[in-house]
């Protein structure tokens, strides 16, 4: 004989779970970074429907502000409702299809990710790979184009695993000679260093919300230029992704900015859009040039502090940028133990990935945290943690 348990038979908690009380951290890892308090306040505003006329207007304002941050007039410029990885997947899955050829530059883990996305889109992928800390010579890219044409050239602007920055203009010049599209990963650079999509001739770019933009993670801002949109519309088959299909996404975000009639595609994360909208407002209030200068000043402060501690940066000086700083772990130091001590002081720092695991630390100087007092607090905490682990310069 079997019996069916009733609600009264089941154990139920006698008290409600305690409220969340996350610790305060100074987030100086490779991301996320601490948002401006204004952004967090905006995310707590009244929720409304994702097709509400007020929210549709907020979408329009967000698109326009994001265009200004990307320095583009591309209409197809939106925050994808998912993390930065999803924004890059949107680009690759729409621009590439089976039978296409792509060339991908690999200067670290995230270049490898671009290559994998291109393969999953069905493309024939050829890579140009260099050792960690180095950047790709455009002449090597040109050799591949000369051997066989490609539809797309893709590369990472700021490689989060190595701290190396790939210069954009020379790469675009090569691609243009062979009539190829150019797509870039600017996850760790947008909003923190000079990046002008239209002036550079970049066809598609994807970033994230939680680094130099200064909002919490959860959105993947992208911009798609006219040449890239034409390629997406000329596909022989629909993309294998439904959620990231540009044709469907812009039925919701709007093909015409003046047209407020939108078709349902997905339920947008309203609170995240509020926060992202506010983060973009803060950037434009500050001014992009002033923000770029602030990131450079904060980086210089970090470098001087590291020098005092006897620490050095991993990539060659010519390849460095200000937003992601990859530091060599001194010989004999337990890098994980140092990070644990820092976390105990309320400060986060990232470890190495892939080939650099255990060999480097990764320090982000991005967004709200790209301020001299915050960088100085980080350097002081790192000094204390190193000394506690027996290190002395």
C-alpha positions as CSV (number, residue, x, y, z in Angstrom):
1,X,0.0,0.0,0.0
2,X,1.3,3.4,-0.9
3,X,0.5,6.7,0.6
4,X,0.7,10.3,-0.6
5,X,2.3,12.9,1.6
6,X,0.1,15.9,2.4
7,X,1.4,19.4,2.9
8,X,1.0,18.9,6.7
9,X,3.3,15.8,6.6
10,X,6.2,17.7,5.0
11,X,8.8,19.5,7.0
12,X,8.5,23.2,6.7
13,X,11.0,25.8,8.0
14,X,10.0,27.3,11.3
15,X,11.5,30.7,10.3
16,X,12.1,32.6,7.1
17,X,15.7,32.6,5.8
18,X,17.7,35.6,6.9
19,X,17.9,38.6,4.5
20,X,20.9,38.8,2.2
21,X,23.7,40.9,3.6
22,X,26.6,40.7,1.1
23,X,29.9,42.0,2.3
24,X,31.3,45.3,1.0
25,X,34.2,44.8,-1.3
26,X,36.6,47.0,-3.3
27,X,36.4,45.1,-6.6
28,X,39.8,45.6,-8.2
29,X,39.8,42.4,-10.1
30,X,39.2,42.1,-13.9
31,X,35.5,42.7,-13.4
32,X,33.0,43.3,-12.1
33,X,34.0,46.7,-10.7
34,X,32.0,48.7,-8.2
35,X,29.2,50.6,-9.7
36,X,28.6,54.3,-9.0
37,X,26.0,54.6,-6.1
38,X,23.8,56.5,-8.5
39,X,23.6,53.3,-10.7
40,X,22.5,51.2,-7.8
41,X,19.9,53.7,-6.8
42,X,18.5,53.7,-10.3
43,X,18.1,50.0,-10.3
44,X,15.8,50.3,-7.3
45,X,13.3,52.5,-9.1
46,X,9.7,51.4,-9.8
47,X,9.5,48.4,-12.1
48,X,7.2,48.7,-15.1
49,X,6.3,46.6,-18.1
50,X,8.9,45.9,-20.8
51,X,6.4,47.2,-23.4
52,X,5.2,50.2,-21.3
53,X,5.5,53.5,-23.3
54,X,7.7,54.9,-20.6
55,X,10.1,52.0,-20.9
56,X,10.1,52.1,-24.7
57,X,11.3,55.7,-24.4
58,X,13.9,54.6,-21.9
59,X,15.1,52.1,-24.5
60,X,15.4,54.8,-27.1
61,X,17.4,57.0,-24.7
62,X,19.6,54.1,-23.8
63,X,20.4,53.4,-27.4
64,X,21.2,57.0,-28.2
65,X,23.5,57.3,-25.1
66,X,25.2,54.0,-26.0
67,X,25.9,55.3,-29.5
68,X,27.6,58.3,-28.0
69,X,29.8,56.1,-25.8
70,X,30.7,53.9,-28.7
71,X,31.3,57.1,-30.8
72,X,29.0,55.8,-33.6
73,X,25.9,56.7,-35.5
74,X,25.0,53.0,-36.0
75,X,21.3,52.6,-35.3
76,X,21.7,49.0,-34.3
77,X,23.4,49.7,-31.0
78,X,21.8,48.1,-27.9
79,X,22.5,46.3,-24.6
80,X,21.8,42.6,-25.2
81,X,19.8,41.2,-22.3
82,X,22.6,38.9,-21.1
83,X,26.3,39.3,-20.1
84,X,29.1,40.6,-22.4
85,X,29.7,37.0,-23.6
86,X,26.2,37.0,-25.1
87,X,26.8,40.3,-26.9
88,X,29.8,38.8,-28.6
89,X,27.9,35.6,-29.4
90,X,25.2,37.7,-31.0
91,X,27.8,39.3,-33.3
92,X,29.4,36.0,-34.4
93,X,26.2,34.1,-34.8
94,X,24.6,36.7,-37.0
95,X,27.6,37.6,-39.1
96,X,28.8,34.1,-39.8
97,X,27.1,31.0,-41.1
98,X,28.3,27.6,-42.5
99,X,30.5,28.1,-45.5
100,X,31.9,31.4,-44.3
101,X,35.6,31.9,-43.6
102,X,36.9,33.9,-40.6
103,X,40.3,35.0,-39.4
104,X,40.6,35.4,-35.6
105,X,43.5,36.8,-33.7
106,X,44.4,35.1,-30.5
107,X,46.4,37.1,-27.9
108,X,44.9,35.3,-24.9
109,X,41.9,33.3,-23.6
110,X,39.3,35.7,-24.9
111,X,40.7,35.5,-28.4
112,X,40.3,31.8,-28.1
113,X,36.7,32.3,-27.2
114,X,36.1,34.4,-30.3
115,X,37.5,31.6,-32.4
116,X,35.3,29.1,-30.7
117,X,32.2,31.3,-31.3
118,X,33.1,31.5,-34.9
119,X,33.5,27.7,-35.2
120,X,30.1,27.2,-33.5
121,X,28.6,29.6,-36.1
122,X,29.8,27.1,-38.7
123,X,32.6,29.1,-40.1
124,X,36.0,27.9,-41.4
125,X,38.3,29.5,-38.8
126,X,41.9,30.3,-39.2
127,X,43.8,31.8,-36.2
128,X,46.9,33.9,-35.7
129,X,48.2,33.2,-32.2
130,X,51.0,34.9,-30.3
131,X,52.5,34.2,-26.8
132,X,50.8,35.8,-23.8
133,X,51.6,39.5,-23.5
134,X,52.3,39.9,-27.2
135,X,50.0,41.3,-29.9
136,X,49.4,40.2,-33.5
137,X,51.5,41.7,-36.3
138,X,49.0,42.9,-39.0
139,X,51.4,41.6,-41.6
140,X,50.7,38.0,-40.4
141,X,47.0,38.7,-40.8
142,X,47.6,39.9,-44.3
143,X,49.4,36.7,-45.2
144,X,46.3,34.7,-44.3
145,X,44.0,37.0,-46.4
146,X,46.4,36.7,-49.3
147,X,46.3,33.0,-49.1
148,X,42.5,32.8,-49.0
149,X,39.8,35.5,-48.6
150,X,37.7,35.7,-45.4
151,X,34.4,37.3,-44.6
152,X,35.4,38.4,-41.1
153,X,38.4,39.5,-39.1
154,X,37.8,39.3,-35.3
155,X,40.1,40.2,-32.5
156,X,40.2,41.4,-28.9
157,X,41.1,45.0,-28.2
158,X,42.1,44.6,-24.6
159,X,42.9,41.0,-23.6
160,X,41.7,40.6,-20.0
161,X,44.0,37.6,-19.4
162,X,47.3,39.2,-20.4
163,X,46.8,42.9,-20.2
164,X,47.9,43.4,-23.8
165,X,46.2,45.9,-26.1
166,X,45.9,45.2,-29.8
167,X,46.0,48.4,-31.9
168,X,42.9,48.7,-34.1
169,X,43.7,50.9,-37.1
170,X,46.3,48.7,-38.8
171,X,44.0,45.6,-38.4
172,X,41.1,47.5,-40.0
173,X,43.3,48.6,-42.9
174,X,44.3,45.1,-43.7
175,X,40.7,43.8,-43.6
176,X,39.5,46.6,-45.8
177,X,42.0,45.7,-48.5
178,X,40.3,42.3,-48.7
179,X,36.8,43.6,-48.3
180,X,36.3,41.8,-44.9
181,X,34.2,42.8,-42.0
182,X,35.9,43.7,-38.7
183,X,34.5,42.7,-35.3
184,X,36.1,43.5,-32.0
185,X,35.8,42.5,-28.4
186,X,36.0,45.7,-26.4
187,X,34.8,44.3,-23.2
188,X,37.6,45.7,-21.1
189,X,38.1,49.0,-23.0
190,X,34.8,50.6,-23.9
191,X,34.4,53.7,-21.7
192,X,38.0,53.6,-20.3
193,X,40.2,54.3,-23.3
194,X,39.8,56.1,-26.6
195,X,37.6,54.0,-28.8
196,X,35.8,55.6,-31.8
197,X,33.9,52.9,-33.7
198,X,33.0,55.0,-36.8
199,X,36.3,56.8,-37.2
200,X,38.2,53.5,-36.9
201,X,35.9,51.7,-39.4
202,X,34.9,48.9,-37.1
203,X,31.8,47.0,-38.3
204,X,30.8,45.4,-35.1
205,X,31.8,45.6,-31.5
206,X,30.8,44.0,-28.2
207,X,31.4,45.0,-24.6
208,X,29.9,44.5,-21.2
209,X,28.1,46.5,-18.5
210,X,30.3,45.8,-15.5
211,X,33.7,47.1,-16.3
212,X,34.5,50.7,-17.6
213,X,30.8,51.4,-18.2
214,X,30.2,51.1,-14.5
215,X,27.0,49.1,-14.1
216,X,26.5,45.6,-12.5
217,X,27.0,42.6,-14.8
218,X,24.1,41.4,-16.8
219,X,24.0,43.3,-20.1
220,X,26.1,43.0,-23.3
221,X,26.2,46.3,-25.2
222,X,26.9,45.9,-28.9
223,X,27.0,48.0,-32.0
224,X,26.4,46.7,-35.5
225,X,27.3,48.9,-38.5
226,X,25.6,49.1,-41.9
227,X,28.0,46.7,-43.6
228,X,27.6,44.1,-40.9
229,X,23.8,44.5,-40.9
230,X,23.8,44.0,-44.6
231,X,25.8,40.8,-44.2
232,X,23.4,39.6,-41.5
233,X,20.4,40.3,-43.7
234,X,22.0,38.5,-46.7
235,X,22.4,35.2,-44.9
236,X,21.3,32.1,-46.8
237,X,19.8,30.7,-43.6
238,X,18.4,32.0,-40.3
239,X,21.0,32.1,-37.4
240,X,21.0,29.0,-35.3
241,X,20.2,31.1,-32.3
242,X,16.7,32.5,-31.7
243,X,17.3,34.6,-28.7
244,X,20.3,36.5,-30.3
245,X,18.8,36.8,-33.8
246,X,19.3,40.5,-34.8
247,X,16.2,40.5,-37.0
248,X,14.1,39.5,-34.1
249,X,15.8,41.6,-31.5
250,X,15.2,44.8,-33.5
251,X,11.5,44.1,-33.8
252,X,11.6,44.8,-30.1
253,X,14.3,47.5,-29.9
254,X,13.0,49.1,-33.0
255,X,14.3,49.4,-36.6
256,X,13.2,53.0,-36.7
257,X,14.0,55.1,-33.6
258,X,10.9,57.3,-34.2
259,X,8.6,54.2,-34.3
260,X,7.5,53.4,-30.8
261,X,5.5,50.3,-31.9
262,X,7.5,47.3,-30.7
263,X,6.9,43.5,-31.0
264,X,7.5,41.2,-28.0
265,X,10.7,39.3,-28.2
266,X,11.8,38.7,-24.6
267,X,11.1,40.3,-21.2
268,X,13.8,42.9,-20.9
269,X,15.6,43.1,-17.5
270,X,14.0,46.5,-16.6
271,X,16.0,47.2,-13.5
272,X,19.3,46.4,-15.3
273,X,18.3,48.8,-18.1
274,X,17.6,51.5,-15.5
275,X,21.0,51.1,-14.1
276,X,22.7,50.9,-17.4
277,X,20.9,54.0,-18.6
278,X,22.2,55.9,-15.5
279,X,25.7,54.6,-16.0
280,X,25.7,56.0,-19.6
281,X,24.3,59.3,-18.3
282,X,27.2,59.5,-15.8
283,X,29.8,58.8,-18.6
284,X,28.3,61.5,-20.8
285,X,28.1,64.0,-17.9
286,X,31.7,63.4,-17.2
287,X,32.7,63.5,-20.8
288,X,34.5,60.7,-22.6
289,X,37.8,62.5,-22.9
290,X,37.8,63.4,-19.2
291,X,36.9,59.8,-18.4
292,X,39.7,58.4,-20.5
293,X,42.1,60.8,-18.8
294,X,40.8,59.7,-15.4
295,X,41.5,56.0,-16.2
296,X,45.0,56.9,-17.4
297,X,45.7,58.8,-14.2
298,X,44.4,56.0,-12.0
299,X,46.6,53.5,-14.0
300,X,49.7,55.7,-13.5
301,X,49.0,55.8,-9.8
302,X,48.8,52.0,-9.7
303,X,52.0,51.6,-11.6
304,X,53.9,53.9,-9.3
305,X,52.5,52.0,-6.3
306,X,53.6,48.7,-7.8
307,X,57.1,50.1,-8.4
308,X,57.3,51.0,-4.7
309,X,56.4,47.4,-3.9
310,X,59.0,46.0,-6.3
311,X,56.3,44.5,-8.6
312,X,56.2,44.6,-12.3
313,X,53.6,44.4,-15.0
314,X,53.5,41.3,-17.3
315,X,53.0,42.6,-20.8
316,X,55.8,44.6,-22.6
317,X,55.3,48.4,-22.0
318,X,54.4,49.0,-25.6
319,X,51.4,46.6,-25.4
320,X,49.9,48.0,-22.2
321,X,46.7,49.8,-21.6
322,X,45.3,51.4,-18.4
323,X,42.2,49.4,-17.6
324,X,43.5,45.9,-17.1
325,X,46.8,45.5,-15.3
326,X,48.4,42.0,-15.2
327,X,51.1,41.8,-12.5
328,X,53.9,39.3,-12.2
329,X,53.8,37.3,-9.0
330,X,57.2,37.5,-7.2
331,X,59.2,34.3,-6.9
332,X,58.3,32.4,-3.7
333,X,55.0,34.1,-3.1
334,X,51.8,32.1,-2.8
335,X,49.6,34.1,-5.1
336,X,46.4,32.6,-3.9
337,X,47.3,33.2,-0.3
338,X,47.8,36.9,-1.1
339,X,44.4,37.1,-2.7
340,X,42.8,35.4,0.2
341,X,44.4,37.9,2.6
342,X,43.2,40.8,0.4
343,X,39.6,39.5,0.4
344,X,39.8,39.3,4.2
345,X,40.5,43.0,4.1
346,X,37.5,43.6,1.8
347,X,39.6,43.9,-1.4
348,X,39.3,41.7,-4.5
349,X,42.0,41.0,-7.0
350,X,42.0,38.4,-9.8
351,X,44.3,35.5,-10.4
352,X,45.7,34.3,-13.7
353,X,43.8,32.3,-16.3
354,X,45.0,29.5,-18.6
355,X,48.7,29.5,-19.2
356,X,49.2,32.3,-16.7
357,X,47.3,30.6,-13.8
358,X,49.4,30.9,-10.6
359,X,51.9,33.3,-12.3
360,X,50.1,36.6,-12.4
361,X,47.5,38.8,-10.7
362,X,44.9,40.7,-12.6
363,X,43.9,44.2,-11.4
364,X,41.2,46.2,-13.0
365,X,41.2,50.0,-12.9
366,X,37.8,50.6,-14.4
367,X,34.8,52.8,-14.1
368,X,33.9,54.1,-10.6
369,X,37.1,52.5,-9.3
370,X,39.4,54.4,-11.6
371,X,40.0,57.0,-8.9
372,X,43.3,57.8,-7.2
373,X,42.0,57.2,-3.6
374,X,40.6,53.8,-4.5
375,X,43.8,52.8,-6.3
376,X,45.9,53.9,-3.3
377,X,43.7,51.9,-0.9
378,X,44.3,48.9,-3.1
379,X,48.1,49.3,-3.2
380,X,48.2,49.8,0.6
381,X,46.1,46.6,1.1
382,X,48.3,44.6,-1.4
383,X,51.4,45.8,0.5
384,X,50.0,44.6,3.8
385,X,49.0,41.2,2.3
386,X,52.4,40.7,0.8
387,X,54.2,41.5,4.0
388,X,52.0,39.1,5.9
389,X,53.0,36.4,3.4
390,X,56.7,37.1,4.1
391,X,57.4,39.2,1.0
392,X,59.6,42.2,1.0
393,X,60.8,44.3,-1.9
